[in-house]
Amino acid sequence: MRTTRTAESVVLGYRVERVEEYDATGMLCAMRHDVLCPQTGAVLATLESLRAAERYVLARELGEAA
């Protein structure tokens, strides 16, 4: 299995990457979006869409502001 990571966006310092997994024949078998921590680069969340990942970042930052 082969995996590729592509930067999709940066929201408030958080990097959102599209992760695509391909099987042995080269067919796409899974796609997800990872939200990476701005300080450590650790994966904070894995979501199905770019929009959901961006909403996660906004909700996380609003939660910390309260």
C-alpha positions as CSV (number, residue, x, y, z in Angstrom):
1,M,0.0,0.0,0.0
2,R,1.2,3.5,-0.9
3,T,0.3,6.7,0.9
4,T,0.6,10.3,-0.3
5,R,0.2,13.4,1.8
6,T,-0.7,16.8,0.2
7,A,-1.0,20.1,2.0
8,E,-4.5,21.4,1.4
9,S,-4.6,24.5,3.6
10,V,-3.3,26.3,6.7
11,V,-5.9,27.6,9.1
12,L,-4.7,29.7,12.1
13,G,-1.3,27.9,11.9
14,Y,-2.8,24.4,11.8
15,R,-1.8,22.5,8.6
16,V,-4.5,20.4,6.9
17,E,-3.2,17.6,4.8
18,R,-5.1,15.3,2.4
19,V,-3.9,11.7,2.8
20,E,-4.6,9.3,0.0
21,E,-4.0,5.5,0.3
22,Y,-3.5,3.4,-2.8
23,D,-3.6,-0.4,-3.0
24,A,-1.0,-2.6,-4.8
25,T,-2.7,-2.0,-8.2
26,G,-2.5,1.8,-7.8
27,M,-6.3,2.3,-7.2
28,L,-7.3,4.9,-4.6
29,C,-8.8,2.9,-1.7
30,A,-9.1,5.6,1.1
31,M,-8.9,9.4,1.5
32,R,-8.9,11.5,4.6
33,H,-7.8,14.9,6.0
34,D,-5.4,15.2,8.9
35,V,-5.2,18.3,11.1
36,L,-1.6,18.8,12.3
37,C,-0.6,20.7,15.4
38,P,1.2,24.0,14.6
39,Q,3.8,23.5,17.3
40,T,4.7,19.7,17.1
41,G,3.3,18.6,13.8
42,A,1.4,15.8,15.5
43,V,-1.9,14.7,14.0
44,L,-4.7,16.1,16.2
45,A,-7.7,14.9,14.2
46,T,-8.5,12.8,11.1
47,L,-11.7,13.8,9.2
48,E,-13.5,13.0,6.0
49,S,-13.4,16.4,4.3
50,L,-11.4,19.5,4.0
51,R,-14.4,21.6,5.2
52,A,-14.8,19.3,8.3
53,A,-11.1,19.7,9.1
54,E,-11.2,23.5,8.8
55,R,-14.3,23.5,11.1
56,Y,-12.4,21.4,13.6
57,V,-9.6,24.0,13.8
58,L,-12.0,26.9,14.3
59,A,-14.0,25.0,17.0
60,R,-10.7,24.0,18.8
61,E,-9.5,27.6,18.8
62,L,-12.9,29.0,19.9
63,G,-13.0,26.5,22.7
64,E,-9.6,27.6,24.0
65,A,-10.6,31.2,23.8
66,A,-13.6,30.7,26.1
